[in-house]
Amino acid sequence: MPDTAHKIRALALRILAILALIAGLLWAAWLTREALAEPPQRIVTVRLAETIGRFVEEAARADADPAAVQAASLAYLKAAESAVAEMGHDGRVVLVAEAVLAGAAEDATPELERRIAGKLAEGKRP
């Protein structure tokens, strides 16, 4: 009888080892799938021409030195380009609203304007 109990214990240990191995493999497969999965893509639009147009109008109204206006315009365009590029991360596709012919997409223009303002404020800090 002791020999039978020893065999049963050994069999139980083997079964537990196999179950632990299977559980580990399933966990590794799930972890790999989650790590490699791309975030769902969202399509958003920005009214870029309107945003830049507003800046140009404000710059035209300001009685500033043309060189200063040119420098401010260049800084604004760089900030806008950088902001649009950042918005394209995290699975979003950013389209210029003026180029979208059909379909409705989320308007992210307010976010773009906030990002541009933040970048311009960062550029003015010493």
DRENDORO-743708 format. One record per residue: residue number from 1; x, y negated, z negated of N, C-alpha, C, CB in turn. Coordinates in steps of 0.001 Angstrom, whole numbers, plus 500000, padded with zeros to 6 digits. Glycine has a CB too. Example, Ala and Ser with C-alpha at 12.3 -4.5 7.8 and 13.67 -1.06 7.14 Angstrom:
BEGIN
nr_n_px_n_py_n_pz_ca_px_ca_py_ca_pz_c_px_c_py_c_pz_cb_px_cb_py_cb_pz
1_513190_505690_492200_512300_504500_492200_513200_503300_492200_511308_504473_490954 .
2_512850_502250_492920_513670_501060_492860_512900_499970_492130_514084_500598_494275 .
end
This chain:
BEGIN
nr_n_px_n_py_n_pz_ca_px_ca_py_ca_pz_c_px_c_py_c_pz_cb_px_cb_py_cb_pz
1_500805_501195_500000_500000_500000_500000_500856_498728_500000_499080_500009_498807 .
2_501963_498682_499244_502779_497470_499264_503299_497174_500664_503947_497601_498293 .
3_503570_498204_501443_504060_497987_502797_502986_497322_503663_504505_499319_503424 .
4_501734_497678_503473_500620_497094_504222_500442_495623_503843_499312_497881_503958 .
5_500543_495312_502577_500409_493924_502124_501528_493071_502715_500431_493847_500576 .
6_502720_493618_502788_503854_492903_503361_503620_492630_504860_505160_493712_503153 .
7_503072_493611_505570_502782_493438_506989_501698_492387_507217_502356_494766_507603 .
8_500699_492397_506348_499605_491420_506471_500137_490021_506202_498444_491756_505492 .
9_500986_489867_505196_501580_488576_504878_502447_488082_506044_502417_488674_503585 .
10_503231_488954_506626_504088_488588_507748_503238_488175_508962_505023_489765_508115 .
11_502160_488916_509209_501256_488581_510308_500592_487225_510065_500186_489676_510478 .
12_500181_486975_508824_499547_485695_508488_500533_484546_508697_499034_485705_507024 .
13_501784_484741_508323_502792_483699_508522_503022_483440_510008_504114_484094_507845 .
14_503037_484477_510811_503210_484302_512254_502027_483544_512858_503372_485668_512944 .
15_500828_483897_512429_499629_483212_512932_499660_481740_512535_498341_483889_512392 .
16_500051_481448_511300_500152_480059_510853_501214_479297_511648_500478_480005_509355 .
17_502322_479948_511933_503378_479309_512718_502885_479000_514127_504627_480205_512776 .
18_502169_479914_514735_501631_479701_516083_500598_478574_516072_500998_481004_516629 .
19_499734_478567_515063_498736_477497_514961_499401_476133_514759_497764_477784_513804 .
20_500456_476091_513942_501182_474836_513727_501846_474386_515028_502243_475000_512607 .
21_502398_475313_515785_503013_474989_517059_501980_474449_518048_503705_476219_517636 .
22_500837_475075_518107_499763_474620_519001_499297_473228_518594_498571_475613_518982 .
23_499120_473005_517288_498690_471694_516799_499743_470636_517148_498444_471734_515262 .
24_501002_470951_516984_502072_470023_517327_502090_469693_518806_503405_470592_516917 .
25_501903_470689_519646_501872_470459_521091_500669_469613_521502_501847_471791_521836 .
26_499517_469875_520902_498328_469066_521206_498524_467612_520771_497085_469660_520516 .
27_499127_467420_519603_499379_466064_519118_500371_465355_520050_499922_466095_517660 .
28_501412_466046_520471_502405_465451_521369_501772_465094_522718_503592_466418_521576 .
29_500898_465938_523218_500218_465652_524485_499325_464425_524343_499386_466870_524943 .
30_498588_464334_523245_497720_463172_523023_498553_461901_522894_496855_463373_521760 .
31_499646_461979_522136_500518_460820_521933_501120_460349_523259_501638_461160_520934 .
32_501540_461285_524088_502104_460944_525396_501060_460267_526277_502648_462201_526093 .
33_499863_460799_526280_498782_460221_527085_498474_458795_526633_497514_461093_526991 .
34_498422_458572_525341_498132_457239_524822_499264_456256_525115_497880_457307_523323 .
35_500491_456727_525041_501639_455847_525277_501763_455466_526744_502923_456518_524811 .
36_501399_456356_527630_501557_456101_529066_500316_455516_529726_501927_457373_529763 .
37_499210_455484_529009_497969_454966_529588_498071_453464_529774_496760_455315_528699 .
38_497672_452991_530928_497668_451561_531203_496389_450960_530638_497789_451281_532730 .
39_496477_449718_530160_495256_449089_529651_494276_448875_530804_495579_447735_528947 .
40_493003_448873_530509_492033_448657_531587_492218_447271_532184_490588_448830_531070 .
41_492105_447200_533505_492308_445918_534172_491019_445112_534172_492808_446127_535609 .
42_491175_443815_533936_490059_442873_534008_490419_441833_535051_489760_442206_532612 .
43_489449_441438_535818_489672_440393_536816_489121_439096_536244_488993_440747_538196 .
44_489978_438080_536209_489565_436754_535753_489933_435742_536829_490234_436387_534384 .
45_489241_434624_536803_489541_433560_537751_489947_432305_536988_488326_433276_538668 .
46_490730_431471_537633_491077_430157_537093_490854_429127_538188_492557_430118_536574 .
47_490342_427978_537786_490124_426885_538736_491403_426046_538760_488860_426007_538341 .
48_492403_426566_539431_493735_425968_539426_493753_424618_540139_494736_426912_540079 .
49_493101_424521_541271_493083_423263_542019_492426_422160_541192_492340_423440_543362 .
50_491350_422499_540507_490653_421522_539662_491537_421090_538494_489326_422110_539135 .
51_492228_422042_537882_493099_421747_536747_494263_420852_537163_493629_423044_536132 .
52_494900_421196_538247_496029_420390_538729_495522_419039_539243_496806_421144_539853 .
53_494364_419037_539884_493779_417786_540379_493518_416797_539257_492485_418067_541120 .
54_493022_417300_538116_492793_416440_536965_494099_415811_536470_492130_417235_535840 .
55_495147_416636_536445_496446_416112_536021_496936_415043_536980_497476_417240_535921 .
56_496791_415268_538274_497249_414307_539281_496477_412994_539145_497080_414889_540710 .
57_495162_413092_538900_494358_411875_538723_494824_411082_537507_492870_412230_538578 .
58_495081_411776_536409_495557_411097_535199_496925_410460_535431_495629_412085_534022 .
59_497782_411158_536147_499109_410615_536438_499003_409404_537351_500003_411686_537081 .
60_498053_409420_538280_497881_408291_539199_497340_407071_538455_496934_408674_540356 .
61_496482_407275_537465_495916_406172_536684_496957_405553_535755_494716_406661_535870 .
62_497891_406381_535308_498915_405875_534393_499865_404984_535185_499691_407048_533698 .
63_500131_403841_534647_501056_402917_535303_502466_403255_534839_500699_401420_534985 .
64_503003_404345_535347_504319_404802_534908_505312_404723_536050_504245_406234_534365 .
65_506528_404824_535689_507626_404836_536653_507462_406061_537559_509019_404853_535926 .
66_507610_405921_538873_507452_407068_539779_508366_408245_539423_507727_406633_541205 .
67_509546_407978_538951_510452_409064_538562_509902_409816_537355_511856_408512_538247 .
68_509301_409069_536426_508709_409710_535243_507499_410555_535638_508297_408647_534196 .
69_506704_410031_536577_505537_410784_537061_505991_412055_537767_504678_409917_538018 .
70_507044_411944_538552_507566_413110_539263_508084_414154_538268_508691_412691_540241 .
71_508789_413721_537249_509300_414652_536238_508156_415311_535478_510234_413925_535259 .
72_507129_414514_535132_505967_415064_534420_505215_416056_535303_505019_413931_533968 .
73_505106_415737_536590_504417_416642_537521_505168_417958_537652_504263_415985_538904 .
74_506482_417891_537747_507285_419105_537844_507144_419946_536579_508761_418755_538089 .
75_507175_419294_535422_507010_420018_534147_505633_420660_534078_507213_419065_532942 .
76_504597_419938_534546_503234_420465_534525_503116_421684_535434_502231_419382_534955 .
77_503667_421596_536633_503586_422727_537569_504339_423942_537048_504137_422327_538937 .
78_505497_423736_536427_506239_424851_535834_505442_425483_534697_507612_424376_535322 .
79_504820_424633_533868_504007_425144_532767_502801_425928_533295_503537_423986_531868 .
80_502186_425425_534360_501030_426113_534952_501445_427464_535521_500387_425247_536057 .
81_502563_427494_536215_503050_428756_536786_503357_429774_535686_504309_428509_537642 .
82_504007_429324_534651_504353_430202_533536_503092_430704_532818_505272_429465_532545 .
83_502124_429809_532626_500883_430185_531947_500108_431231_532749_500008_428947_531715 .
84_500027_431052_534056_499319_432026_534903_500042_433375_534855_499221_431514_536378 .
85_501363_433351_534881_502128_434604_534813_501881_435322_533482_503641_434323_534994 .
86_501855_434578_532391_501589_435191_531080_500186_435764_531008_501786_434167_529962 .
87_499241_435078_531623_497860_435565_531602_497718_436867_532374_496918_434514_532182 .
88_498645_437125_533284_498592_438354_534075_499056_439578_533305_499426_438200_535310 .
89_499606_439376_532129_500000_440523_531306_498754_441108_530646_501057_440108_530227 .
90_498906_442140_529927_497849_442855_529189_496699_443331_530077_497295_441962_528103 .
91_497014_443676_531330_496031_444321_532187_495069_443395_532909_495257_445255_531392 .
92_495315_442102_532874_494417_441182_533584_494966_440857_534969_494217_439885_532775 .
93_494054_440719_535909_494387_440258_537254_493832_438844_537344_493792_441214_538394 .
94_494710_437873_537585_494302_436471_537619_494190_436046_539075_495312_435562_536842 .
95_492998_435597_539452_492748_435115_540811_492407_433634_540766_491604_435919_541488 .
96_492793_432925_541797_492425_431519_541906_490956_431480_542320_493348_430745_542938 .
97_490145_430786_541549_488694_430785_541760_488328_430302_543152_488009_429912_540718 .
98_489094_429366_543678_488790_428826_545006_488956_429883_546099_489690_427625_545304 .
99_489703_430937_545822_489938_431980_546816_488974_433154_546685_491354_432478_546705 .
100_488164_433176_545634_487233_434282_545414_485949_433980_546175_486946_434495_543887 .
101_485611_434862_547108_484455_434615_547965_483178_435231_547427_484719_435142_549342 .
102_483268_436361_546762_482063_437034_546311_482300_437671_544954_481615_438086_547329 .
103_481225_437890_544259_481311_438555_542969_481565_437577_541844_482394_439596_542992 .
104_481186_438011_540676_481375_437168_539500_482511_437735_538671_480072_437071_538659 .
105_483379_436864_538231_484475_437266_537366_484546_436264_536224_485833_437343_538149 .
106_485119_436702_535132_485268_435852_533953_486124_434632_534302_485902_436648_532776 .
107_485667_433454_533886_486425_432219_534132_487376_431999_532963_485469_430984_534317 .
108_488667_432031_533246_489685_431858_532215_490358_430499_532300_490725_432950_532323 .
109_489710_429534_532943_490304_428201_533091_490565_427532_531741_489393_427315_533933 .
110_489641_427600_530777_489939_426972_529478_491187_427567_528809_488738_427121_528543 .
111_491356_428859_528924_492562_429488_528368_493806_428986_529090_492471_431029_528470 .
112_493727_428866_530413_494858_428358_531192_495226_426953_530735_494528_428360_532698 .
113_494227_426107_530566_494490_424732_530144_495122_424686_528752_493194_423918_530158 .
114_494670_425548_527841_495276_425614_526499_496729_426057_526586_494485_426580_525589 .
115_496991_427058_527414_498361_427553_527555_499279_426472_528159_498381_428826_528437 .
116_498780_425764_529162_499589_424707_529781_499890_423624_528754_498863_424100_531012 .
117_498866_423214_528008_499077_422179_526986_500086_422645_525937_497742_421812_526307 .
118_500008_423898_525557_500968_424445_524590_502386_424440_525132_500577_425861_524201 .
119_502530_424805_526382_503867_424827_526989_504438_423418_527135_503817_425513_528361 .
120_503577_422468_527499_504042_421088_527615_504438_420534_526244_502953_420206_528255 .
121_503678_420898_525217_504005_420447_523852_505331_421067_523399_502862_420825_522856 .
122_505560_422337_523760_506831_422979_523410_507994_422277_524088_506815_424463_523799 .
123_507793_421853_525316_508845_421192_526073_509195_419820_525521_508435_421065_527509 .
124_508256_419160_524833_508518_417830_524282_509205_417880_522919_507223_417059_524166 .
125_509158_419046_522273_509793_419159_520951_511307_419091_521085_509379_420476_520252 .
126_511945_418400_520140_513414_418305_520199_514090_419592_519814_513905_417202_519303 .
end
